[in-house]
Amino acid sequence: MARAHRILLFIAIFAVTYIAALFSYLPIPLVDSETLQEILPAVPWWALVSFGAYSLWSMGWGLWTFRDCPEAYTELIQQISEAKNDLRAKGVTVD
């Protein structure tokens, strides 16, 4: 099973479970129904904010440790210079 299939399967299972709990088809033990009615509508927003925070942290960490990969750094600098030279050959001012 590919990684995308696993992620989609996880999301589908979570969505079905969430909808069943939200519409009270799936009872959740040890939690009062009033508490569930207050918490469950906020779960998608909490998941979205958590995913956004994780994404920002991941990008920040990648930028922080970018110099730890000298091969990638030199390759990126080379690609930038090639792109600038290509644009200059077409008459575009880059600098």
C-alpha positions as CSV (number, residue, x, y, z in Angstrom):
1,M,0.0,0.0,0.0
2,A,1.4,3.3,-1.0
3,R,1.9,6.1,1.5
4,A,-0.8,8.2,-0.1
5,H,-3.3,5.3,0.3
6,R,-2.4,4.8,3.9
7,I,-2.9,8.5,4.6
8,L,-6.2,8.6,2.7
9,L,-7.3,5.5,4.6
10,F,-6.4,7.1,7.9
11,I,-8.3,10.3,7.0
12,A,-11.4,8.3,5.9
13,I,-11.4,6.3,9.1
14,F,-11.0,9.4,11.2
15,A,-13.7,11.2,9.3
16,V,-16.2,8.4,9.6
17,T,-15.5,8.0,13.3
18,Y,-15.7,11.8,13.8
19,I,-19.1,12.1,12.0
20,A,-20.5,9.1,13.9
21,A,-19.4,10.7,17.2
22,L,-20.7,14.1,16.2
23,F,-24.2,12.9,15.3
24,S,-24.2,10.6,18.4
25,Y,-24.2,7.3,16.5
26,L,-21.0,6.3,18.2
27,P,-21.2,6.7,22.0
28,I,-17.9,7.7,23.7
29,P,-17.6,6.2,27.2
30,L,-16.5,8.2,30.2
31,V,-17.4,11.6,28.6
32,D,-20.5,13.5,29.3
33,S,-22.7,14.2,26.2
34,E,-22.8,17.9,26.9
35,T,-19.0,18.0,27.0
36,L,-18.9,16.1,23.7
37,Q,-21.3,18.6,22.1
38,E,-19.0,21.4,23.0
39,I,-15.7,19.7,22.1
40,L,-16.5,17.8,18.9
41,P,-17.4,20.8,16.7
42,A,-13.9,22.3,17.4
43,V,-11.9,19.1,16.5
44,P,-11.5,19.9,12.7
45,W,-10.3,23.4,13.5
46,W,-7.9,22.1,16.1
47,A,-6.6,19.5,13.6
48,L,-6.2,22.3,10.9
49,V,-4.3,24.6,13.3
50,S,-2.1,21.7,14.5
51,F,-1.3,20.7,10.9
52,G,-0.4,24.3,10.1
53,A,1.8,24.6,13.1
54,Y,3.6,21.4,12.2
55,S,4.1,22.5,8.6
56,L,5.6,25.8,9.7
57,W,7.9,24.1,12.2
58,S,9.0,21.6,9.5
59,M,9.7,24.4,7.0
60,G,11.6,26.4,9.6
61,W,13.6,23.4,10.7
62,G,14.5,22.7,7.0
63,L,15.6,26.3,6.6
64,W,17.6,26.2,9.8
65,T,19.5,23.0,8.8
66,F,19.8,23.8,5.1
67,R,23.5,24.6,5.5
68,D,24.0,21.1,6.9
69,C,23.6,19.8,3.3
70,P,26.5,21.2,1.4
71,E,25.7,19.3,-1.8
72,A,22.2,20.6,-1.9
73,Y,23.4,24.1,-1.2
74,T,26.0,24.1,-4.0
75,E,23.4,22.5,-6.4
76,L,20.9,25.2,-5.6
77,I,23.4,28.0,-6.0
78,Q,24.4,26.5,-9.4
79,Q,20.8,26.2,-10.5
80,I,20.2,29.9,-9.5
81,S,23.2,31.0,-11.5
82,E,22.1,29.0,-14.5
83,A,18.6,30.5,-14.3
84,K,20.1,34.0,-14.1
85,N,22.3,33.4,-17.1
86,D,19.4,32.0,-19.1
87,L,17.3,35.0,-18.3
88,R,20.1,37.4,-19.2
89,A,20.5,35.6,-22.6
90,K,16.8,36.3,-23.2
91,G,17.3,40.0,-22.4
92,V,15.8,40.1,-18.9
93,T,17.6,42.2,-16.3
94,V,18.0,40.0,-13.2
95,D,20.2,42.1,-10.8
